[in-house]
């Protein structure tokens, strides 16, 4: 008897999650190694198992989850072109990533660039691929759950985008305090003996790195994503209105989640 592919995928994920709970939680290093092996071998059973392992992994920080999802998603996508199990796993992981807020806003580890903004790119990539999946047939079907995920990311982008942002001044290398002995730009803080001057220098380096991150985030990353996600969300909500004229309560919630403007609501959606 041939199992339905969606049922088969569900059984694989449930089995992986059950194994995870049985041992407590899988260590993130073990999951990362499993993902690396599965992508190198291009093994479909291992790729499917990694989806369940990733969801049950015990990670030290949210960015570890995003790192592993970034490594797993492209390989799943390539297999998903011809395999329905991989396609189901791919879409499951897309939705899971979109449920989570970008972990490095504000940034929480060094170096801040380009690692910090990369998590926004991961969510943007997931949004694009989920949108493509939803329209990948002759009659796309609107789902409130997917609309909510897309609206959440647009709302996150708009919430973090600072209107009228003026880029801060940044430096390739920061100059240490001049009263800290013989100095030169870009020198290691450990070379400064005075603890007060060293702390001041470390703070200046950290501020410079944050300014680089913030400048790129506010002038390049978020503006581009805001335009892209606005297109995706408005198109998908229009589909929802055409298929479900009576879903006014959900529509109001989705428009608020996406932080749509009054102009967008009236001119684009007729609300």
Backbone as a ProteinNet text record, in pm:
[ID]
protein_1_A
[PRIMARY]
XXXXXXXXXXXXXXXXXXXXXXXXXXXXXXXXXXXXXXXXXXXXXXXXXXXXXXXXXXXXXXXXXXXXXXXXXXXXXXXXXXXXXXXXXXXXXXXXXXXXXXXXXXXXXXXXXXXXXXXXXXXXXXXXXXXXXXXXXXXXXXXXXXXXXXXXXXXXXXXXXXXXXXXXXXXXXXXXXXXXXXXXXXXXXXXXXXXXXXXXXXXXXXXXXXXXXXXXXXXXXXXXXXXXXXXXXXXXXXXXXXXXXXXXXXXXXXXXXXXXXXXXXXXXXXX
[TERTIARY]
84.7	0	88.1	59.5	139.5	82	167.3	122	110.7	11.5	2	127.5	184.1	312.7	306.2	196.3	184.8	181.2	116.5	112.6	252.1	324.6	459.9	549.4	541.5	623.2	586.6	457.5	414.4	468	467.5	518.4	667.2	741.8	885.9	912.7	841.8	861.7	822.6	708	662.2	763.3	816.8	916.4	1039.9	1083.7	1202.7	1176.8	1057.8	1024.3	1011.3	955.4	940.9	1076.3	1168.6	1304.1	1370.8	1342.8	1400	1353.1	1221	1166.9	1212.8	1237.6	1278	1414.5	1499.7	1634.1	1646.8	1537.5	1540.7	1532.3	1645.7	1651.3	1783.8	1780.9	1902.8	1992	2119.3	2215.6	2228.1	2240.5	2245.3	2364.3	2477.4	2594.2	2565.8	2491.2	2456.9	2362.6	2266	2173.5	2248.6	2338.7	2417	2498.8	2556.9	2634.6	2544.9	2426	2332.1	2286.6	2264.5	2224.4	2337.7	2459	2574.7	2588.4	2574.3	2586.4	2473.5	2352.2	2237.1	2248.4	2296.9	2309.9	2422.9	2531.1	2642	2602	2530.2	2488.3	2366.4	2296.4	2170.6	2074.2	2070.3	1984.8	1847.8	1744.8	1610.5	1563.1	1577.5	1533.6	1603.9	1733.9	1807.7	1765.6	1738.7	1691.3	1557.6	1467.5	1337.5	1352.4	1443.3	1466	1520.3	1603.7	1663.7	1560.4	1450.9	1345.3	1288.4	1258.7	1208.1	1310.9	1437.7	1543.7	1561.7	1556	1576.3	1468.4	1344.9	1235.8	1246.7	1312.7	1325	1460.3	1546.9	1683.6	1688.3	1782.6	1808.5	1919.9	1885	1984.9	2018.5	2142.1	2185.8	2129.2	2094.8	2037.8	1956.9	1863.9	1779	1858	1972.2	2046.7	2100.3	2121.3	2166.4	2059.5	1933.5	1822.7	1823.9	1838.7	1839.4	1957.6	2074.5	2192	2165.6	2106.5	2081.1	1970.1	1867.9	1760.9	1815.6	1905.2	1966.5	2043.3	2109.7	2186.6	2096.7	1983.6	1895.3	1798.5	1748.9	1642.6	1678.5	1795.6	1824.6	1827.4	1881.9	1887.1	1746.8	1665.2	1526.8	1453.7	1480.8	1414.5	1449.2	1575.8	1616	1550	1538	1474.2	1323.3	1269.4	1124.1	1068.4	1156.7	1110.4	1044.8	1095.3	1049.2	996	998.3	956.3	854.9	739.7	633.4	664	737.4	775	867	967.1	1060.3	987.1	891.2	813.5	735.7	673.9	599.3	692.7	809.8	907.2	958.5	982.9	1032.5	933.9	807.3	705.9	688	695.1	687.1	797.2	919	1031.6	1021.4	972.9	950.5	858.6	749.2	651.9	710.8	792.2	852.8	947.6	1028.4	1121	1043.7	937	860.5	786.5	767.5	703.3	796.6	926.1	1025.3	1075	1101.5	1155.3	1304.1	1354.5	1497.9	1575.6	1667.1	1733	1840.1	1886.7	1995	1946.7	1829	1781	1724.3	1799.3	1934.9	2036.8	2154.2	2255.5	2304.1	2335.9	2374.1	2510.3	2580.1	2711.3	2798.6	2928.5	3023	3068.1	3107.2	3092.5	2947.4	2906.9	2766.6	2731.3	2825.9	2801.8	2895.1	2847.9	2711	2618.1	2664.1	2586	2450	2446.2	2321.3	2210.7	2241.6	2138.2	2103.6	2189.3	2163	2034.7	1996.3	1875.1	1750.1	1757.2	1646.9	1637.7	1753.3	1753.4	1695.3	1722.1	1665.6	1512.8	1458.9	1313.4	1254.3	1324.8	1278.9	1275.4	1379.2	1387.3	1273.6	1245.8	1136.6	1002.1	984.3	859.2	838.3	945.1	937.7	900	965.1	942	803.9	758.2	623.2	520.9	542.3	452.4	449.8	566.7	573.7	500.2	516.3	448.3	296.9	248	103.9	42.1	123	72.5	116.5	176.5	231.6	126.5	15.8	-86.3	-183.3	-270.4	-360.1	-464.6	-494	-592.7	-538.1	-462.8	-407.6	-517	-491.1	-588.8	-539.4	-624.3	-588.8	-602.5	-500.7	-504.3	-469.7	-557	-536.6	-404.4	-369.6	-246	-123.9	-121	-7.2	-8.3	-126.2	-136.3	-83.3	-110	-63.9	89.5	151.1	297.1	360.4	305.3	358.1	335	217.4	187.4	277	308.3	396.3	534.4	587.6	720.7	718.3	615.3	604.8	592.5	513.3	499.8	631.1	708	838.6	932	934.3	1020.3	979.8	851	804.6	824.3	812.2	833.9	979.6	1071.7	1214	1269.1	1195.6	1241.5	1220.4	1327.6	1322.5	1299.9	1187.6	1158.9	1256.2	1307.5	1398.9	1534	1573.6	1700.9	1818.4	1906.7	2029	2146.6	2219.5	2331.1	2434.4	2476.8	2579.1	2716.7	2809.2	2945.9	3015.3	3083.5	3155.4	3299	3382.2	3523.3	3565.8	3662.8	3718.3	3786.2	3864.9	3929.7	3913.6	3891	3870.2	4004.6	4019.9	4141.2	4130.7	4229.3	4228.8	4244.2	4213.1	4233.6	4380.6	4402.4	4539	4620.8	4552.4	4624.1	4658.3	4651.1	4675	4810.2	4904.6	5038.3	5051.6	5154.9	5172.1	5054.8	4984.2	4864.6	4861.7	4778.1	4752.3	4612.5	4549.2	4412.1	4406.4	4305.9	4284.9	4366	4441.8	4522.6	4433.1	4486.2	4409.8	4391.3	4270.3	4248.7	4340.3	4380	4465.9	4603.8	4639.2	4770.7	4770.7	4653.3	4643	4645	4743.7	4761.4	4664.2	4635	4545.4	4403.8	4346.5	4213.3	4103	4114.5	4012	4016.9	4136.7	4152.2	4112.9	4145.8	4111.2	3958.9	3890.3	3744.5	3681.2	3737	3686.7	3703.6	3818.1	3847.2	3753.5	3729.7	3640.6	3497.6	3455	3321.8	3312	3420.1	3421.3	3415.1	3484.5	3480.7	3340.3	3280.7	3146.4	3045.4	3056.9	2966.3	2984.2	3107.6	3134.7	3073.9	3087.6	3031	2878.5	2821.5	2675.4	2627.5	2699.7	2660.9	2666.1	2766.7	2774.4	2651.7	2619.3	2501.5	2374.6	2357.1	2235.2	2224.4	2335.8	2332.9	2286.2	2344.1	2306.7	2162.6	2125.5	1990	1886.4	1910.6	1810.8	1812.2	1926.2	1934	1927.6	1953.5	1957	1862.1	1885.9	1816.4	1666.6	1628.6	1485.8	1405.7	1458.3	1379.5	1348.8	1446.9	1423.4	1320.7	1333.7	1241.9	1101.6	1092.9	961.7	884.2	951.7	886.7	844.3	932.3	903.5	788.5	793.5	689.9	556.6	560.5	436.1	365.8	441.6	385.5	324.9	400.7	355.9	229.1	230.3	117.6	-8.7	4.9	-113.1	-170.9	-86.2	-135.8	-209.3	-152.9	-214.4	-344.7	-349.6	-473.9	-581.8	-541.9	-638.9	-697.1	-612.4	-660.2	-761	-730.7	-821.6	-955.8	-954.8	-1080	-1162.3	-1094	-1166.5	-1225.6	-1158.9	-1206.4	-1297	-1278.9	-1357	-1404.4	-1504	-1551.1	-1597.3	-1624.1	-1680.6	-1578.4	-1448.8	-1352.1	-1301.3	-1395.2	-1361.2	-1284.2	-1321.1	-1251.6	-1104.8	-1080.7	-943.2	-867.1	-932.9	-867.4	-823.4	-908.8	-873.3	-750.2	-747.5	-632.3	-505.3	-516.6	-400.1	-347	-434.8	-391.2	-317.5	-366.4	-300.1	-164.4	-157.7	-32.1	72.2	30	121.8	152.7	87.8	104.8	75.7	-33.7	-72	-120.2	-87	-130.2	-275.5	-335.7	-473.5	-484.5	-383.7	-383.9	-380.6	-296.5	-287.5	-417.8	-478.7	-603.6	-715	-721.7	-830	-803.1	-685.1	-658.7	-625.3	-556.4	-515	-619.3	-682.3	-772.7	-919.3	-943.7	-1081.2	-1143.7	-1062.9	-1113.4	-1115.7
-119.9	0	124.7	221.1	342.2	452.6	505.6	610.4	743	821.7	957.6	1033.7	1114.5	1178.6	1274.3	1344.9	1437.1	1360.9	1243	1160.4	1107.1	1065.8	1015.3	1121.1	1241.9	1350.2	1377.1	1378.6	1403.7	1297.4	1172.2	1063.3	1078.6	1122.1	1142.9	1251.3	1364.4	1475.4	1435.8	1367.1	1325.3	1231.2	1140.2	1045.8	1118.6	1217.4	1294.4	1374.9	1436.6	1515.6	1427.1	1307.7	1214.6	1172.1	1145.9	1108.4	1223.3	1344.8	1462.3	1473.6	1462.9	1477.5	1364.1	1246.4	1131.7	1152.3	1229.2	1252.1	1391.3	1460.2	1595.5	1692.5	1735.4	1818.9	1793.3	1785.5	1761	1883.6	1861.1	1970.2	2034.9	2167.8	2238.7	2195.6	2162.4	2118.7	1988.6	1898.3	1771.2	1794.2	1884.2	1914	1977	2069.9	2135.3	2033.8	1937.4	1833.3	1745.2	1714	1632.6	1705.4	1834.8	1914.1	1918.6	1936.6	1940.1	1808.8	1697.4	1565.6	1542.5	1581	1558.8	1639.3	1763.1	1846.4	1798.5	1748.1	1696	1567.6	1481.4	1354.1	1368.5	1482.8	1505.3	1388.6	1347	1235.5	1287.5	1249.8	1297.7	1255.2	1126.6	1089.1	1170.4	1197.1	1274.2	1420.5	1474.5	1612.6	1628	1532.4	1536.8	1522.9	1434.1	1415.6	1542.9	1615.8	1738.1	1846	1846.7	1945.2	1923.4	1797.7	1767.2	1793.7	1758.9	1781.9	1930.4	2010.4	2153.8	2215.5	2171.8	2227.5	2187	2074.4	2030.1	2057.1	2126.1	2147.6	2243.5	2215.9	2306	2399.9	2522	2617.3	2717	2766	2863.3	3001.6	3028.7	3158.5	3141.2	3233.8	3222.5	3225.2	3297.3	3304.9	3169.1	3076.6	2941.6	2871.8	2891.7	2834.7	2890.3	3021.4	3084.2	3035.7	3019.9	2970.2	2831.9	2744.5	2608.6	2604.9	2686	2692.8	2743.5	2841.3	2895.3	2786.8	2698.4	2591.5	2483.1	2459.6	2349.9	2388.6	2510.4	2551.5	2541.5	2589.9	2583.8	2441.5	2347.7	2209.5	2149.8	2180.1	2134.1	2191.5	2316.5	2382.4	2314.2	2278.4	2214.6	2078.1	2002.8	1871.2	1885.3	1994.5	2015	2034.5	2064.8	2084	1956.9	1840.8	1714.5	1615.3	1651.5	1557.4	1622.9	1561.8	1622.8	1620.3	1518.8	1514.5	1631.9	1652.8	1763.9	1897.1	1905.4	2028.9	2059.3	1956.7	1976.5	2018.8	1955.9	1991	2132.1	2168.5	2302.1	2409.1	2390.4	2489.3	2494.8	2379.7	2376.4	2460.5	2448.8	2523.3	2671.4	2704.4	2844.8	2910.2	2843	2898.5	2910.9	2814.1	2816.8	2935.2	2960.3	3074.2	3205.4	3216.7	3341.3	3368.7	3267.1	3287.1	3356.4	3356	3406	3544	3625.5	3758.5	3748.7	3839.5	3840.9	3855.7	3763.5	3760.9	3866.3	3930.3	4027	4169.7	4197.8	4334.9	4373.2	4442.7	4491.1	4378.1	4404.4	4299.3	4251.9	4123.4	4066.6	4000.1	4005.6	3945.3	4011.5	3994.3	4049.4	3940.2	3971	4104.7	4132.3	4256.8	4288.5	4284.9	4312.4	4310.2	4211	4130.1	4130.9	4032.4	3973	3866.9	3916.3	4032.4	4079	4097.5	4164.8	4188.5	4061.4	3959.2	3836	3768.4	3786.6	3722.6	3786.9	3916.6	3979.9	3922.9	3900.1	3843.5	3702	3625.1	3490	3497.6	3586.4	3598.2	3651.9	3744.2	3796.4	3684.6	3601.3	3487.1	3389	3363.7	3273.4	3330.2	3460.6	3523.9	3509.1	3534.9	3521.1	3378.9	3282.2	3143.2	3093.4	3139	3102.2	3162.4	3286.3	3353.8	3279.6	3240.8	3165.3	3031.9	2968.4	2839.9	2857.7	2963.4	2985.8	3013.9	3067.6	3099.9	2998.3	2888.9	2791	2691	2739.3	2655.6	2746.6	2687	2767.2	2842.5	2792.6	2858.8	2868.8	2975.3	2990.2	3003.6	2948.4	2949.9	3037	3125.1	3214	3141.2	3155.6	3099.9	3210.2	3228.7	3334.4	3314.5	3189	3161.3	3209.8	3186.4	3232	3383	3439.5	3585.4	3649.7	3586.2	3640	3637.1	3530.3	3520.6	3629.3	3649.5	3752.1	3891.9	3912.8	4042.6	4070.3	3965.3	3982.3	4032.6	3979	4022.4	4165	4200.7	4339.6	4432.2	4392.7	4473.8	4486.2	4377.6	4381.8	4478.2	4471.2	4560	4705.1	4732.6	4870.3	4921.7	4833.8	4874.4	4913.4	4844.3	4869.3	4979.4	5013.5	5116.3	5254.9	5331.3	5464.8	5568.2	5637.5	5740.8	5857.4	5903.1	6015.6	5985.4	5860.1	5820.9	5891.8	5947.9	6011.8	5921.3	5872.1	5779.9	5839.9	5758.2	5801.8	5793.6	5873.5	5871.4	5743.9	5676.9	5553.8	5562.3	5472.5	5470.5	5328.5	5318	5186.5	5130.1	5212.9	5176.6	5290.6	5257.9	5358.6	5399.7	5528.9	5579.8	5561.2	5499.2	5484.5	5620	5628.5	5753.5	5796.9	5924.4	5973.1	5972.9	5966.8	5968.9	5828.6	5729.8	5591.6	5538.1	5629.9	5587.1	5588.8	5526.3	5517.6	5442.4	5508	5446.5	5461	5377.8	5389	5332.4	5379.4	5335.7	5185.9	5123.2	4981.2	4889.5	4945.3	4860	4777.9	4668.2	4582	4647.8	4640.1	4696.5	4634.1	4509	4442.7	4506.5	4585.6	4651.6	4777.1	4818	4937.2	4892.4	4938.3	4893	4959.1	5084.9	5157.2	5100.9	5042.9	4980.3	5079.1	5203	5303.3	5338.7	5362	5395.3	5276.5	5156.5	5038	5020.9	5042.6	5031.4	5137	5257.7	5366	5330.3	5271.8	5231.3	5118.5	5022	4910.3	4959.9	5057	5114.3	5188.3	5258.1	5331	5234.2	5121.3	5019.6	4961.6	4931.2	4874.5	4972.5	5099.7	5200.9	5213.8	5209.1	5219.7	5102	4982.4	4863.2	4869.6	4918.3	4930.3	5031	5143.2	5244.3	5188.7	5106	5042.2	4955.1	4876.1	4788.8	4870.4	4971.9	5052.4	5128.3	5181.1	5253.6	5163.4	5044.5	4953.1	4904.7	4876.9	4829.4	4932.5	5058.9	5163.6	5223.9	5216.9	5281.2	5182.2	5054.3	4956.5	4840	4769	4641.7	4660.9	4737.4	4750.6	4822.6	4931	4995.3	4902	4821.5	4727.2	4621.8	4570.6	4467.2	4522.7	4647.3	4708.7	4716.8	4754	4761.2	4622.7	4526.1	4390.4	4328.5	4342.4	4282.8	4355.6	4483.9	4557.2	4498.1	4471.3	4410.6	4273.9	4191.5	4055.6	4056.5	4135.4	4136.5	4192.3	4303.7	4361.9	4267.5	4203.5	4109.7	3992.9	3942.9	3826.1	3863.7	3982.8	4027	4052.1	4100.8	4118.3	3983.9	3882.5	3748.3	3703	3731.2	3693.8	3762.8	3890.4	3965.4	3908.6	3870.6	3817.1	3679.4	3600.4	3465.5	3459.6	3554.6	3553	3695.5	3743.8	3881.7	3908.8	3802	3819	3803.8	3804.8	3783.2	3917	4007.2	4142.8	4146	4059.8	4061.3	4022.4	3914.8	3873.2	3976.9	4039	4139.2	4258.7	4303.4	4417.1	4384.4	4263.8	4220.7	4215.4	4161.2	4147.5	4284.2	4377.1	4511.6	4580.7	4558.6	4616.6	4551.2	4418.7	4345.5	4391.7	4414.4	4457.6	4606.7	4677.5	4821.7	4895.9	4855.6	4922.5	5063.9	5156	5294.2	5308.4	5421.2	5446.6	5452.3	5509.8	5517.7	5378.7	5290.9	5154.8	5079.5	5100.2	5030.2	5073.9	5203.5	5256.3	5236.4	5278.9	5276.6	5137.8	5056	4923	4815.5	4826.3	4719.8	4763.6	4891	4939.1	4930.6	4943.9	4932.2	5067.6
0	0	0	-84.6	-97.6	-9.2	78.2	168.7	94.9	130.9	82.3	123.6	30.8	59.4	177.6	192.9	306.1	438	436.8	556.9	589	482.9	501.8	563.7	510.4	566	710.7	741.8	879.3	973.2	927.9	1011.1	1036.8	934.1	950.3	1053.8	1040.5	1134.5	1275.7	1289.4	1422.7	1486.3	1406.8	1458.7	1507.6	1430.4	1470.4	1596.1	1602.8	1720.2	1842.5	1825.9	1938	1990	1898.8	1940.1	2013.3	1966.1	2031	2174.6	2194.5	2328.8	2420.2	2361	2441.7	2504.8	2438.6	2493.5	2552.8	2566.1	2618.5	2503.2	2452.2	2333	2264	2132.3	2057.3	2064.3	2086.8	2092.7	1955.7	1953.7	1826.4	1741.1	1805.3	1728.6	1654.8	1718.9	1655.3	1537.2	1554.4	1445.8	1328.8	1359.6	1254.5	1175.5	1245.4	1177.6	1091.9	1141.6	1064.8	937.8	950.8	834.6	732.1	780.5	690.5	614.8	687.3	624.8	524.1	560.6	472.5	344.1	355.4	235.3	145.8	205.9	126.4	54.2	125.4	66.8	-23.5	-8.1	-80	-56.9	69.1	109.4	150	76.4	106.8	245.2	285.1	420.8	528.9	510.7	610.6	610.2	492.8	484.8	556	534	600.3	750.9	793.1	936.6	1000.1	926.3	979.8	1008.8	933.5	959.9	1099.6	1133.3	1266.5	1374.5	1347	1444.8	1471.7	1366	1382	1469.8	1450.5	1530.5	1677.3	1704.3	1842.6	1904	1829.3	1876.8	1994.7	2085.2	2197.3	2153.9	2114.3	2067.2	2177.2	2172.9	2272.6	2244.8	2121.4	2085	1956.9	1932.1	1814.9	1685.5	1687	1561.9	1519.7	1614.5	1578.6	1495.5	1531.6	1453.9	1311.6	1299.2	1166.9	1083.7	1147.3	1075.2	1016.8	1097.3	1051	945.7	963.6	863.8	730.8	737.2	614.8	539.5	611.6	547.5	489.6	553.8	513.4	401.8	405.1	313.3	164.4	120.5	-24.3	-79.1	-1.1	-47.8	-54.6	44.6	40.8	-80.4	-108.4	-221.3	-353.6	-370.9	-496.3	-513.4	-403	-409.4	-423.5	-367	-367.8	-508.4	-604	-741.4	-796.3	-750.2	-807.1	-703.9	-575.6	-471.7	-379.2	-365.1	-284.8	-135.4	-87.3	53.6	87.6	1.3	22.1	12.3	-76.6	-91.8	35.2	92.4	216.9	330.4	337.3	441.4	421.3	297.4	263.6	308.5	277.8	313.9	465.8	532.1	678.7	740.7	688.2	743	709	590.8	556.2	658.5	688.5	783.1	922.3	960.4	1092.8	1108.4	1006.4	1011.6	1019.9	942.8	939.2	1069.9	1150	1280.5	1379.8	1351.3	1446.3	1407.8	1509.4	1486	1457.1	1371.9	1342.7	1472.8	1501.9	1633	1654.3	1548.2	1565.1	1543.4	1586.1	1581.3	1718.1	1803.8	1775.3	1771.5	1712.2	1699.6	1835.4	1844.4	1973.1	1970.7	1858.9	1855.4	1748.8	1760.3	1665.3	1568.9	1443.3	1385.4	1347.1	1355.1	1330.8	1183.2	1097	953.3	887.3	789.5	736.7	807.1	918.2	982.3	1028.8	1092	1151.1	1048.4	937.3	837.3	760.9	768.4	693.8	740	866.2	915.5	855.9	828.7	756.7	615.9	554.3	419.3	419.3	524.6	533.4	537	618.9	628.1	497.9	434.2	306.5	201.7	201	109.2	136.2	263.2	300.4	257.2	272	229.9	79.9	3.5	-142.6	-182.4	-119.2	-155.5	-111.1	4.3	47	-48	-87.2	-181.5	-315.2	-364.5	-489.9	-477.1	-361.3	-338.9	-340.2	-276.7	-268.2	-405.1	-497	-630.3	-735.7	-690.8	-784.9	-831.9	-875.9	-939.5	-1014.6	-1090.9	-1174.5	-1092.7	-973.6	-888.1	-745.8	-717.6	-582.6	-478.3	-361.3	-253	-138.6	-91.2	19.1	152.6	237.4	372.6	471.9	569.2	667.7	742	772	846.6	770.3	639.5	559.1	543.7	528.8	520.2	647.7	760.9	888.4	896.8	848.6	851.4	764.3	646.3	556.7	614.3	672.1	733.1	852.8	928.4	1044.8	1003.3	894.4	853.1	799	721.9	677	796.8	896.3	1016.5	1091.1	1096.2	1162.5	1091.4	958.1	880	901.6	894.2	909.4	1051.5	1147.6	1286.1	1309.4	1241.4	1261.8	1171.5	1067.1	973.5	1033.7	1041.9	1102.7	993.8	998.7	899.5	911.5	799.1	799.2	860.4	856.6	918.1	851.6	933.6	886.7	920.7	819.6	846.5	941	1035.5	1130.9	1065.4	1114.8	1062.8	1109.9	1018.1	1052.9	1002.4	1053.4	1018.5	982.9	891	859.5	983	1049.4	1175.8	1273.7	1398.4	1502.2	1562.6	1588.2	1653.1	1804.7	1866.2	2013.2	2081.5	2210.4	2284.6	2275.9	2248.8	2229.6	2357.7	2472.4	2600.3	2649.5	2558.7	2600.8	2555.3	2529.6	2488.9	2338.2	2284.1	2138.7	2076.2	1985.1	1928.8	1777.2	1714.1	1571	1545.5	1440.1	1411.1	1383.9	1441.6	1418	1506.6	1599.9	1686.5	1779.4	1829.1	1918.3	2054.4	2111.6	2245.8	2350.3	2330.7	2429.2	2437.8	2334.9	2335.4	2422.7	2469.2	2554.5	2700.5	2774.8	2912.4	3009.8	2987.7	3078.2	3065	3171.9	3161.8	3125.5	3173.1	3142.1	2993.9	2941.8	2799.9	2712.4	2757.1	2680.2	2671.7	2784.3	2785.8	2695.1	2698.4	2613.1	2465.1	2432.8	2295.1	2250.6	2337.4	2304.9	2280.7	2360.1	2341.3	2208.2	2171.6	2044.6	1926.8	1937.1	1831.6	1820	1934.8	1935	1874.6	1909.6	1855.5	1704.9	1658.3	1515.5	1439.8	1495.6	1432.3	1430.3	1541.2	1544.4	1440.9	1426.8	1328.7	1186.5	1157.7	1026.3	1002.9	1105	1096.8	1075.8	1158.4	1153.6	1021.5	972.7	846	731.9	723.6	616.4	633.2	756.1	782.6	739.7	776.8	755.7	615.3	546.1	414.3	298	323.6	214.8	241.8	351.2	374.8	394.6	494.7	525.9	417.8	357.5	251	134.5	93.6	-16.6	23.1	145.4	191.2	212.3	254.7	276.6	146.2	38	-92.1	-140.5	-123	-168.1	-88.9	43.9	127.7	112.6	86.9	61.2	-60.5	-167.2	-287.5	-257.2	-186	-155.8	-70.9	35.9	129.1	62.8	-7.8	-72.4	-176.8	-256.6	-357.4	-292.8	-182.7	-119.2	-49.2	9.7	72.1	-32.5	-149.6	-257.5	-299.2	-301.2	-332	-226.8	-100.8	7.1	-4.5	-39.9	-55.2	-169.6	-277.9	-393.8	-364.8	-281.2	-252.3	-129.4	-37.7	87.4	119.3	50.5	71.9	214.3	290.9	424.6	536.8	506.4	614.7	670.8	699.5	743.4	874.6	971.2	1099.9	1083.7	1008.6	985.4	905	807.4	723.6	807	897.6	982.7	1067	1120.5	1200.7	1115.7	995.6	907.9	864.9	836.7	796.4	910.9	1032.6	1149.6	1171.6	1160.3	1178.5	1078.1	953.8	848.2	855.3	945.6	960.7	829.9	763.7	640.2	669.6	581.4	596.8	553.7	590.8	549.8	398	333.7	187.2	125.2	178.6	127	147.8	263.4	292.2	197.6	171.6	89.3	-60.3	-106.2	-249.6	-302.5	-221.1	-268	-237.5	-119	-75.3	-68.5	-86.4	-82.5	54.7	160.3	297	366.5
[MASK]
+++++++++++++++++++++++++++++++++++++++++++++++++++++++++++++++++++++++++++++++++++++++++++++++++++++++++++++++++++++++++++++++++++++++++++++++++++++++++++++++++++++++++++++++++++++++++++++++++++++++++++++++++++++++++++++++++++++++++++++++++++++++++++++++++++++++++++++++

